[in-house]
Structures are given as structure tokens and as C-alpha cells.
Amino acid sequence: MHDRRIGHKRHYDEARLQGLFAPRGFRHVETQWTGHPLKVLQYALTIAGQRLRRDPSRVWWALERADLGSRKRRLGALQISAVFERR
């Protein structure tokens, strides 16, 4: 229901993306998952840092690196990024 309200009408997983691209001459190179629950903490700490007049960039980038370190973990990810190359 929520997806319809915000315009999300398509959901893809890795297998479905590969199935769509392979017949069109693309080879799957890599898939990454990002936007883990850590991103919520990252956002909250950034807002708190700004309100306290502190530079939140160190915390931001530390949590960004942690999220990217989990890019092979599907569980909890909000975003999938798949890389394909033309054969």
C-alpha cells in the first residue's frame, strides 16, 4: 500500500535483474546492497550534531564506511545496485 502512495510499483531482486538484462546482451558484474539500518543512525546523529553546532562529517563518513562495508549483505538493505556490462 505504501509503495503505491509514493509511486513505487516495481521491486527487483538480483535474480530478476539478471533475468531482465541477460537476454539483452548484458553480463552481470556485481551487486551491492546499501542503506542498512545503520543509515537511520547516521541521519539521526547528523541532525543531532548540527543542532549542537558540531561538525557531523566525521561521524557521517565513519557510518558511511560501515554501511559500504556491509554491501555484500542483503539483509536489511534498502537499496540494490547492480552493475552490468555489454557483452
C-alpha positions in Angstrom: 0.0 0.0 0.0 2.8 2.5 1.0 4.6 1.7 -2.3 1.6 2.8 -4.3 1.3 6.1 -2.5 4.9 7.1 -3.2 5.0 5.7 -6.7 7.0 2.5 -6.2 5.4 0.0 -8.4 8.4 -2.3 -9.2 10.5 -4.4 -6.9 13.6 -6.2 -8.1 15.9 -8.7 -6.7 19.3 -9.8 -8.0 17.9 -12.8 -10.0 15.1 -10.7 -11.6 17.5 -8.0 -12.7 19.9 -10.6 -14.2 16.9 -12.2 -16.0 15.9 -8.9 -17.5 19.4 -7.8 -18.6 20.9 -11.1 -19.9 18.6 -11.6 -22.9 19.5 -8.0 -24.0 23.2 -8.8 -24.2 24.4 -7.7 -20.7 26.6 -9.7 -18.3 26.1 -9.3 -14.6 29.3 -8.0 -13.0 28.4 -7.2 -9.4 25.5 -6.5 -7.0 25.8 -4.3 -3.9 23.2 -3.7 -1.1 23.3 -0.5 0.8 21.1 1.6 3.0 21.2 -0.7 6.0 19.6 0.3 9.3 22.9 2.0 10.1 21.7 4.8 7.8 18.9 5.7 10.2 21.5 6.2 12.9 23.7 8.1 10.5 20.9 10.5 9.8 19.9 11.0 13.4 23.5 11.7 14.6 23.9 14.1 11.8 20.8 16.1 12.8 21.9 16.0 16.5 25.4 17.2 15.6 24.0 20.1 13.6 21.7 21.1 16.4 24.6 21.0 18.8 26.7 23.1 16.4 29.2 20.3 15.9 30.6 19.2 12.6 28.9 15.8 11.9 31.1 14.9 8.9 33.5 12.6 10.8 30.6 10.5 12.2 28.8 10.7 8.8 31.7 9.2 6.9 32.5 6.6 9.6 29.0 5.3 9.4 29.0 5.6 5.6 32.1 3.3 5.5 30.4 0.9 7.9 27.4 0.7 5.5 29.6 0.2 2.5 31.5 -2.5 4.4 28.2 -4.4 4.5 27.5 -4.0 0.8 27.5 -7.8 0.2 24.9 -8.3 2.9 21.3 -8.3 1.6 19.6 -8.5 5.0 18.2 -5.1 6.0 19.3 -3.2 2.9 17.0 -0.6 1.4 18.8 -0.2 -1.9 20.2 -2.6 -4.5 22.8 -1.5 -7.1 23.6 -4.0 -9.9 26.4 -3.5 -12.4 26.2 -5.0 -15.9 28.4 -4.8 -18.9 27.5 -5.2 -22.5 28.8 -8.5 -23.9 
